[in-house]
Amino acid sequence: MPWITHSVDETIALGRWIGELARTGQAIGLDGDLGAGKTQLVRGMAQGAGVADLSLVCSPTYVLLNIYPADPARPASKTLYHLDAYRVHGAADFAAVGFDELLDQNALVVLEWASRVPELLPADCLRLAADIVDSCSRRWTARAAGKNSQELLARLGEACAFMGEKT
């Protein structure tokens, strides 16, 4: 299911829907060229998940993992674990951050550059790939494996009907 976003704000809005609609325990793999908007999408996911401090959202390229805690003042908020495989040599690099354990937490787990370590992703995972259309526009293609991810994708499709250029 593809969507086209025409600005950073629309990319953040798409992410906000994902963060709001995703259940805790959801794994999300992101792919796309440098500058495609993956981190902006995660910024939106953090907004939708209701994390406590949105100013923390940035690319974890050099640290592998950023943790954005849930807002204790918002009972429905979710912690978001944001990982980046751009500079890793393989899945073993994620052992130090306890990737397997992150999947068992009551949180969202988002991995940028997921195609570099596909063996890390659980069987139930939402995959999103960004293609750069032009300087402002991105085509987001989604595919879901597993029951929870398929349900999330269906809910996302309904919620994002506002993105009129769904192709």
mmCIF file of the C-alpha atoms, coordinates in Angstrom:
data_MODEL
# 
_entry.id   MODEL 
# 
loop_
_atom_site.group_PDB 
_atom_site.id 
_atom_site.type_symbol 
_atom_site.label_atom_id 
_atom_site.label_alt_id 
_atom_site.label_comp_id 
_atom_site.label_asym_id 
_atom_site.label_entity_id 
_atom_site.label_seq_id 
_atom_site.pdbx_PDB_ins_code 
_atom_site.Cartn_x 
_atom_site.Cartn_y 
_atom_site.Cartn_z 
_atom_site.occupancy 
_atom_site.B_iso_or_equiv 
_atom_site.pdbx_formal_charge 
_atom_site.auth_seq_id 
_atom_site.auth_comp_id 
_atom_site.auth_asym_id 
_atom_site.auth_atom_id 
_atom_site.pdbx_PDB_model_num 
ATOM 1   C CA . MET A 1 1   ? 0.000  0.000   0.000  1.00 0.00 ? 1   MET A CA 1 
ATOM 2   C CA . PRO A 1 2   ? 1.737  3.223   -1.094 1.00 0.00 ? 2   PRO A CA 1 
ATOM 3   C CA . TRP A 1 3   ? 1.212  6.813   0.003  1.00 0.00 ? 3   TRP A CA 1 
ATOM 4   C CA . ILE A 1 4   ? 2.793  9.979   -1.328 1.00 0.00 ? 4   ILE A CA 1 
ATOM 5   C CA . THR A 1 5   ? 3.786  12.714  1.082  1.00 0.00 ? 5   THR A CA 1 
ATOM 6   C CA . HIS A 1 6   ? 4.547  16.133  -0.377 1.00 0.00 ? 6   HIS A CA 1 
ATOM 7   C CA . SER A 1 7   ? 6.328  17.748  2.553  1.00 0.00 ? 7   SER A CA 1 
ATOM 8   C CA . VAL A 1 8   ? 8.089  17.051  5.829  1.00 0.00 ? 8   VAL A CA 1 
ATOM 9   C CA . ASP A 1 9   ? 4.829  17.949  7.588  1.00 0.00 ? 9   ASP A CA 1 
ATOM 10  C CA . GLU A 1 10  ? 2.932  15.277  5.639  1.00 0.00 ? 10  GLU A CA 1 
ATOM 11  C CA . THR A 1 11  ? 5.658  12.712  6.369  1.00 0.00 ? 11  THR A CA 1 
ATOM 12  C CA . ILE A 1 12  ? 5.394  13.545  10.072 1.00 0.00 ? 12  ILE A CA 1 
ATOM 13  C CA . ALA A 1 13  ? 1.593  13.262  9.818  1.00 0.00 ? 13  ALA A CA 1 
ATOM 14  C CA . LEU A 1 14  ? 1.907  9.779   8.300  1.00 0.00 ? 14  LEU A CA 1 
ATOM 15  C CA . GLY A 1 15  ? 4.253  8.808   11.121 1.00 0.00 ? 15  GLY A CA 1 
ATOM 16  C CA . ARG A 1 16  ? 1.859  10.268  13.683 1.00 0.00 ? 16  ARG A CA 1 
ATOM 17  C CA . TRP A 1 17  ? -0.892 7.952   12.419 1.00 0.00 ? 17  TRP A CA 1 
ATOM 18  C CA . ILE A 1 18  ? 1.454  4.971   12.659 1.00 0.00 ? 18  ILE A CA 1 
ATOM 19  C CA . GLY A 1 19  ? 2.528  5.860   16.202 1.00 0.00 ? 19  GLY A CA 1 
ATOM 20  C CA . GLU A 1 20  ? -1.048 6.386   17.313 1.00 0.00 ? 20  GLU A CA 1 
ATOM 21  C CA . LEU A 1 21  ? -2.492 3.252   15.710 1.00 0.00 ? 21  LEU A CA 1 
ATOM 22  C CA . ALA A 1 22  ? 0.332  0.809   16.466 1.00 0.00 ? 22  ALA A CA 1 
ATOM 23  C CA . ARG A 1 23  ? -0.058 -1.446  19.455 1.00 0.00 ? 23  ARG A CA 1 
ATOM 24  C CA . THR A 1 24  ? 2.793  -1.911  21.899 1.00 0.00 ? 24  THR A CA 1 
ATOM 25  C CA . GLY A 1 25  ? 5.077  -4.714  20.809 1.00 0.00 ? 25  GLY A CA 1 
ATOM 26  C CA . GLN A 1 26  ? 4.875  -3.589  17.177 1.00 0.00 ? 26  GLN A CA 1 
ATOM 27  C CA . ALA A 1 27  ? 8.076  -3.898  15.134 1.00 0.00 ? 27  ALA A CA 1 
ATOM 28  C CA . ILE A 1 28  ? 8.537  -1.519  12.205 1.00 0.00 ? 28  ILE A CA 1 
ATOM 29  C CA . GLY A 1 29  ? 11.347 -1.732  9.655  1.00 0.00 ? 29  GLY A CA 1 
ATOM 30  C CA . LEU A 1 30  ? 12.199 1.349   7.584  1.00 0.00 ? 30  LEU A CA 1 
ATOM 31  C CA . ASP A 1 31  ? 14.217 1.596   4.386  1.00 0.00 ? 31  ASP A CA 1 
ATOM 32  C CA . GLY A 1 32  ? 15.060 4.330   1.915  1.00 0.00 ? 32  GLY A CA 1 
ATOM 33  C CA . ASP A 1 33  ? 18.001 6.352   0.695  1.00 0.00 ? 33  ASP A CA 1 
ATOM 34  C CA . LEU A 1 34  ? 19.763 8.937   2.835  1.00 0.00 ? 34  LEU A CA 1 
ATOM 35  C CA . GLY A 1 35  ? 17.503 11.966  3.125  1.00 0.00 ? 35  GLY A CA 1 
ATOM 36  C CA . ALA A 1 36  ? 14.366 10.020  2.253  1.00 0.00 ? 36  ALA A CA 1 
ATOM 37  C CA . GLY A 1 37  ? 12.620 11.032  5.467  1.00 0.00 ? 37  GLY A CA 1 
ATOM 38  C CA . LYS A 1 38  ? 12.932 7.961   7.675  1.00 0.00 ? 38  LYS A CA 1 
ATOM 39  C CA . THR A 1 39  ? 13.836 9.954   10.782 1.00 0.00 ? 39  THR A CA 1 
ATOM 40  C CA . GLN A 1 40  ? 11.066 12.484  10.079 1.00 0.00 ? 40  GLN A CA 1 
ATOM 41  C CA . LEU A 1 41  ? 8.632  9.575   9.880  1.00 0.00 ? 41  LEU A CA 1 
ATOM 42  C CA . VAL A 1 42  ? 9.925  8.359   13.261 1.00 0.00 ? 42  VAL A CA 1 
ATOM 43  C CA . ARG A 1 43  ? 9.480  11.901  14.644 1.00 0.00 ? 43  ARG A CA 1 
ATOM 44  C CA . GLY A 1 44  ? 5.817  11.607  13.687 1.00 0.00 ? 44  GLY A CA 1 
ATOM 45  C CA . MET A 1 45  ? 5.595  8.112   15.200 1.00 0.00 ? 45  MET A CA 1 
ATOM 46  C CA . ALA A 1 46  ? 6.930  9.524   18.458 1.00 0.00 ? 46  ALA A CA 1 
ATOM 47  C CA . GLN A 1 47  ? 4.259  12.235  18.381 1.00 0.00 ? 47  GLN A CA 1 
ATOM 48  C CA . GLY A 1 48  ? 1.523  9.693   17.723 1.00 0.00 ? 48  GLY A CA 1 
ATOM 49  C CA . ALA A 1 49  ? 2.858  7.376   20.424 1.00 0.00 ? 49  ALA A CA 1 
ATOM 50  C CA . GLY A 1 50  ? 2.787  10.264  22.888 1.00 0.00 ? 50  GLY A CA 1 
ATOM 51  C CA . VAL A 1 51  ? 6.427  10.118  23.943 1.00 0.00 ? 51  VAL A CA 1 
ATOM 52  C CA . ALA A 1 52  ? 7.417  12.451  26.762 1.00 0.00 ? 52  ALA A CA 1 
ATOM 53  C CA . ASP A 1 53  ? 10.066 14.589  25.013 1.00 0.00 ? 53  ASP A CA 1 
ATOM 54  C CA . LEU A 1 54  ? 9.901  15.007  21.237 1.00 0.00 ? 54  LEU A CA 1 
ATOM 55  C CA . SER A 1 55  ? 13.108 17.067  21.253 1.00 0.00 ? 55  SER A CA 1 
ATOM 56  C CA . LEU A 1 56  ? 14.999 13.792  21.792 1.00 0.00 ? 56  LEU A CA 1 
ATOM 57  C CA . VAL A 1 57  ? 13.984 12.388  18.403 1.00 0.00 ? 57  VAL A CA 1 
ATOM 58  C CA . CYS A 1 58  ? 17.013 12.242  16.121 1.00 0.00 ? 58  CYS A CA 1 
ATOM 59  C CA . SER A 1 59  ? 18.846 9.709   14.000 1.00 0.00 ? 59  SER A CA 1 
ATOM 60  C CA . PRO A 1 60  ? 20.588 7.030   16.091 1.00 0.00 ? 60  PRO A CA 1 
ATOM 61  C CA . THR A 1 61  ? 23.178 6.369   13.357 1.00 0.00 ? 61  THR A CA 1 
ATOM 62  C CA . TYR A 1 62  ? 26.184 6.726   15.646 1.00 0.00 ? 62  TYR A CA 1 
ATOM 63  C CA . VAL A 1 63  ? 24.672 5.292   18.840 1.00 0.00 ? 63  VAL A CA 1 
ATOM 64  C CA . LEU A 1 64  ? 22.551 2.454   17.366 1.00 0.00 ? 64  LEU A CA 1 
ATOM 65  C CA . LEU A 1 65  ? 19.633 3.034   19.757 1.00 0.00 ? 65  LEU A CA 1 
ATOM 66  C CA . ASN A 1 66  ? 17.650 6.021   20.982 1.00 0.00 ? 66  ASN A CA 1 
ATOM 67  C CA . ILE A 1 67  ? 14.961 5.529   23.604 1.00 0.00 ? 67  ILE A CA 1 
ATOM 68  C CA . TYR A 1 68  ? 11.995 7.887   23.687 1.00 0.00 ? 68  TYR A CA 1 
ATOM 69  C CA . PRO A 1 69  ? 10.104 7.193   26.931 1.00 0.00 ? 69  PRO A CA 1 
ATOM 70  C CA . ALA A 1 70  ? 6.339  7.249   27.191 1.00 0.00 ? 70  ALA A CA 1 
ATOM 71  C CA . ASP A 1 71  ? 4.812  10.309  28.836 1.00 0.00 ? 71  ASP A CA 1 
ATOM 72  C CA . PRO A 1 72  ? 3.764  9.253   32.360 1.00 0.00 ? 72  PRO A CA 1 
ATOM 73  C CA . ALA A 1 73  ? 1.090  11.959  32.312 1.00 0.00 ? 73  ALA A CA 1 
ATOM 74  C CA . ARG A 1 74  ? -0.576 10.254  29.316 1.00 0.00 ? 74  ARG A CA 1 
ATOM 75  C CA . PRO A 1 75  ? -1.700 6.711   30.173 1.00 0.00 ? 75  PRO A CA 1 
ATOM 76  C CA . ALA A 1 76  ? -2.093 5.707   26.518 1.00 0.00 ? 76  ALA A CA 1 
ATOM 77  C CA . SER A 1 77  ? 1.420  6.814   25.519 1.00 0.00 ? 77  SER A CA 1 
ATOM 78  C CA . LYS A 1 78  ? 4.039  4.299   24.389 1.00 0.00 ? 78  LYS A CA 1 
ATOM 79  C CA . THR A 1 79  ? 7.804  4.128   24.682 1.00 0.00 ? 79  THR A CA 1 
ATOM 80  C CA . LEU A 1 80  ? 9.540  4.043   21.298 1.00 0.00 ? 80  LEU A CA 1 
ATOM 81  C CA . TYR A 1 81  ? 12.875 2.299   20.670 1.00 0.00 ? 81  TYR A CA 1 
ATOM 82  C CA . HIS A 1 82  ? 14.550 3.816   17.592 1.00 0.00 ? 82  HIS A CA 1 
ATOM 83  C CA . LEU A 1 83  ? 17.426 1.850   16.071 1.00 0.00 ? 83  LEU A CA 1 
ATOM 84  C CA . ASP A 1 84  ? 19.605 2.439   13.027 1.00 0.00 ? 84  ASP A CA 1 
ATOM 85  C CA . ALA A 1 85  ? 21.500 -0.217  11.050 1.00 0.00 ? 85  ALA A CA 1 
ATOM 86  C CA . TYR A 1 86  ? 23.235 2.162   8.627  1.00 0.00 ? 86  TYR A CA 1 
ATOM 87  C CA . ARG A 1 87  ? 26.716 1.755   10.132 1.00 0.00 ? 87  ARG A CA 1 
ATOM 88  C CA . VAL A 1 88  ? 26.484 -1.793  11.475 1.00 0.00 ? 88  VAL A CA 1 
ATOM 89  C CA . HIS A 1 89  ? 28.422 -4.736  10.120 1.00 0.00 ? 89  HIS A CA 1 
ATOM 90  C CA . GLY A 1 90  ? 25.687 -7.230  10.833 1.00 0.00 ? 90  GLY A CA 1 
ATOM 91  C CA . ALA A 1 91  ? 22.969 -8.335  13.190 1.00 0.00 ? 91  ALA A CA 1 
ATOM 92  C CA . ALA A 1 92  ? 25.512 -9.214  15.899 1.00 0.00 ? 92  ALA A CA 1 
ATOM 93  C CA . ASP A 1 93  ? 26.181 -5.478  16.390 1.00 0.00 ? 93  ASP A CA 1 
ATOM 94  C CA . PHE A 1 94  ? 22.716 -5.205  17.913 1.00 0.00 ? 94  PHE A CA 1 
ATOM 95  C CA . ALA A 1 95  ? 23.387 -7.849  20.576 1.00 0.00 ? 95  ALA A CA 1 
ATOM 96  C CA . ALA A 1 96  ? 24.999 -5.181  22.777 1.00 0.00 ? 96  ALA A CA 1 
ATOM 97  C CA . VAL A 1 97  ? 21.792 -3.137  22.850 1.00 0.00 ? 97  VAL A CA 1 
ATOM 98  C CA . GLY A 1 98  ? 19.659 -6.211  23.496 1.00 0.00 ? 98  GLY A CA 1 
ATOM 99  C CA . PHE A 1 99  ? 17.569 -6.024  20.340 1.00 0.00 ? 99  PHE A CA 1 
ATOM 100 C CA . ASP A 1 100 ? 15.766 -9.301  21.065 1.00 0.00 ? 100 ASP A CA 1 
ATOM 101 C CA . GLU A 1 101 ? 14.775 -8.048  24.503 1.00 0.00 ? 101 GLU A CA 1 
ATOM 102 C CA . LEU A 1 102 ? 13.467 -4.783  23.060 1.00 0.00 ? 102 LEU A CA 1 
ATOM 103 C CA . LEU A 1 103 ? 10.921 -6.741  21.052 1.00 0.00 ? 103 LEU A CA 1 
ATOM 104 C CA . ASP A 1 104 ? 9.539  -8.174  24.295 1.00 0.00 ? 104 ASP A CA 1 
ATOM 105 C CA . GLN A 1 105 ? 9.003  -4.763  25.889 1.00 0.00 ? 105 GLN A CA 1 
ATOM 106 C CA . ASN A 1 106 ? 5.692  -2.937  25.972 1.00 0.00 ? 106 ASN A CA 1 
ATOM 107 C CA . ALA A 1 107 ? 6.882  -0.449  23.340 1.00 0.00 ? 107 ALA A CA 1 
ATOM 108 C CA . LEU A 1 108 ? 7.216  0.281   19.636 1.00 0.00 ? 108 LEU A CA 1 
ATOM 109 C CA . VAL A 1 109 ? 10.474 -0.882  18.028 1.00 0.00 ? 109 VAL A CA 1 
ATOM 110 C CA . VAL A 1 110 ? 11.517 0.982   14.886 1.00 0.00 ? 110 VAL A CA 1 
ATOM 111 C CA . LEU A 1 111 ? 14.598 -0.023  12.892 1.00 0.00 ? 111 LEU A CA 1 
ATOM 112 C CA . GLU A 1 112 ? 15.968 2.249   10.156 1.00 0.00 ? 112 GLU A CA 1 
ATOM 113 C CA . TRP A 1 113 ? 17.908 0.561   7.329  1.00 0.00 ? 113 TRP A CA 1 
ATOM 114 C CA . ALA A 1 114 ? 16.121 -2.691  8.159  1.00 0.00 ? 114 ALA A CA 1 
ATOM 115 C CA . SER A 1 115 ? 17.152 -4.337  4.884  1.00 0.00 ? 115 SER A CA 1 
ATOM 116 C CA . ARG A 1 116 ? 20.767 -4.384  6.153  1.00 0.00 ? 116 ARG A CA 1 
ATOM 117 C CA . VAL A 1 117 ? 19.804 -6.789  8.955  1.00 0.00 ? 117 VAL A CA 1 
ATOM 118 C CA . PRO A 1 118 ? 16.625 -8.566  7.824  1.00 0.00 ? 118 PRO A CA 1 
ATOM 119 C CA . GLU A 1 119 ? 17.339 -11.523 10.106 1.00 0.00 ? 119 GLU A CA 1 
ATOM 120 C CA . LEU A 1 120 ? 16.692 -9.265  13.110 1.00 0.00 ? 120 LEU A CA 1 
ATOM 121 C CA . LEU A 1 121 ? 13.107 -8.516  12.197 1.00 0.00 ? 121 LEU A CA 1 
ATOM 122 C CA . PRO A 1 122 ? 10.427 -10.657 13.786 1.00 0.00 ? 122 PRO A CA 1 
ATOM 123 C CA . ALA A 1 123 ? 7.947  -12.577 11.659 1.00 0.00 ? 123 ALA A CA 1 
ATOM 124 C CA . ASP A 1 124 ? 5.265  -10.016 12.559 1.00 0.00 ? 124 ASP A CA 1 
ATOM 125 C CA . CYS A 1 125 ? 6.633  -6.736  11.225 1.00 0.00 ? 125 CYS A CA 1 
ATOM 126 C CA . LEU A 1 126 ? 5.426  -3.701  9.295  1.00 0.00 ? 126 LEU A CA 1 
ATOM 127 C CA . ARG A 1 127 ? 7.941  -2.693  6.605  1.00 0.00 ? 127 ARG A CA 1 
ATOM 128 C CA . LEU A 1 128 ? 7.942  0.803   5.094  1.00 0.00 ? 128 LEU A CA 1 
ATOM 129 C CA . ALA A 1 129 ? 10.180 1.901   2.226  1.00 0.00 ? 129 ALA A CA 1 
ATOM 130 C CA . ALA A 1 130 ? 10.625 5.496   1.100  1.00 0.00 ? 130 ALA A CA 1 
ATOM 131 C CA . ASP A 1 131 ? 11.389 6.464   -2.471 1.00 0.00 ? 131 ASP A CA 1 
ATOM 132 C CA . ILE A 1 132 ? 12.381 10.039  -3.226 1.00 0.00 ? 132 ILE A CA 1 
ATOM 133 C CA . VAL A 1 133 ? 9.992  11.401  -5.862 1.00 0.00 ? 133 VAL A CA 1 
ATOM 134 C CA . ASP A 1 134 ? 11.378 14.953  -5.893 1.00 0.00 ? 134 ASP A CA 1 
ATOM 135 C CA . SER A 1 135 ? 12.925 17.420  -3.431 1.00 0.00 ? 135 SER A CA 1 
ATOM 136 C CA . CYS A 1 136 ? 9.783  17.449  -1.252 1.00 0.00 ? 136 CYS A CA 1 
ATOM 137 C CA . SER A 1 137 ? 7.786  14.346  -2.150 1.00 0.00 ? 137 SER A CA 1 
ATOM 138 C CA . ARG A 1 138 ? 8.226  10.765  -0.989 1.00 0.00 ? 138 ARG A CA 1 
ATOM 139 C CA . ARG A 1 139 ? 6.438  7.577   -1.974 1.00 0.00 ? 139 ARG A CA 1 
ATOM 140 C CA . TRP A 1 140 ? 5.984  5.305   1.047  1.00 0.00 ? 140 TRP A CA 1 
ATOM 141 C CA . THR A 1 141 ? 5.342  1.663   0.270  1.00 0.00 ? 141 THR A CA 1 
ATOM 142 C CA . ALA A 1 142 ? 4.157  -0.573  3.076  1.00 0.00 ? 142 ALA A CA 1 
ATOM 143 C CA . ARG A 1 143 ? 3.922  -4.293  3.477  1.00 0.00 ? 143 ARG A CA 1 
ATOM 144 C CA . ALA A 1 144 ? 2.932  -6.250  6.505  1.00 0.00 ? 144 ALA A CA 1 
ATOM 145 C CA . ALA A 1 145 ? 3.850  -9.730  7.641  1.00 0.00 ? 145 ALA A CA 1 
ATOM 146 C CA . GLY A 1 146 ? 1.976  -11.183 10.574 1.00 0.00 ? 146 GLY A CA 1 
ATOM 147 C CA . LYS A 1 147 ? -1.463 -10.626 12.021 1.00 0.00 ? 147 LYS A CA 1 
ATOM 148 C CA . ASN A 1 148 ? -0.746 -7.498  14.124 1.00 0.00 ? 148 ASN A CA 1 
ATOM 149 C CA . SER A 1 149 ? 1.130  -5.772  11.317 1.00 0.00 ? 149 SER A CA 1 
ATOM 150 C CA . GLN A 1 150 ? -1.584 -6.607  8.789  1.00 0.00 ? 150 GLN A CA 1 
ATOM 151 C CA . GLU A 1 151 ? -4.215 -5.176  11.138 1.00 0.00 ? 151 GLU A CA 1 
ATOM 152 C CA . LEU A 1 152 ? -2.102 -2.051  11.656 1.00 0.00 ? 152 LEU A CA 1 
ATOM 153 C CA . LEU A 1 153 ? -1.700 -1.614  7.905  1.00 0.00 ? 153 LEU A CA 1 
ATOM 154 C CA . ALA A 1 154 ? -5.460 -1.945  7.385  1.00 0.00 ? 154 ALA A CA 1 
ATOM 155 C CA . ARG A 1 155 ? -6.187 0.650   10.102 1.00 0.00 ? 155 ARG A CA 1 
ATOM 156 C CA . LEU A 1 156 ? -3.494 2.894   8.669  1.00 0.00 ? 156 LEU A CA 1 
ATOM 157 C CA . GLY A 1 157 ? -5.013 2.652   5.197  1.00 0.00 ? 157 GLY A CA 1 
ATOM 158 C CA . GLU A 1 158 ? -8.365 3.798   6.551  1.00 0.00 ? 158 GLU A CA 1 
ATOM 159 C CA . ALA A 1 159 ? -6.878 6.593   8.651  1.00 0.00 ? 159 ALA A CA 1 
ATOM 160 C CA . CYS A 1 160 ? -4.627 7.919   5.894  1.00 0.00 ? 160 CYS A CA 1 
ATOM 161 C CA . ALA A 1 161 ? -7.328 8.213   3.275  1.00 0.00 ? 161 ALA A CA 1 
ATOM 162 C CA . PHE A 1 162 ? -6.716 11.962  3.666  1.00 0.00 ? 162 PHE A CA 1 
ATOM 163 C CA . MET A 1 163 ? -3.544 11.517  1.613  1.00 0.00 ? 163 MET A CA 1 
ATOM 164 C CA . GLY A 1 164 ? -5.429 11.984  -1.599 1.00 0.00 ? 164 GLY A CA 1 
ATOM 165 C CA . GLU A 1 165 ? -2.675 10.782  -3.873 1.00 0.00 ? 165 GLU A CA 1 
ATOM 166 C CA . LYS A 1 166 ? -2.704 7.260   -2.602 1.00 0.00 ? 166 LYS A CA 1 
ATOM 167 C CA . THR A 1 167 ? -1.548 5.271   -5.623 1.00 0.00 ? 167 THR A CA 1 
# 
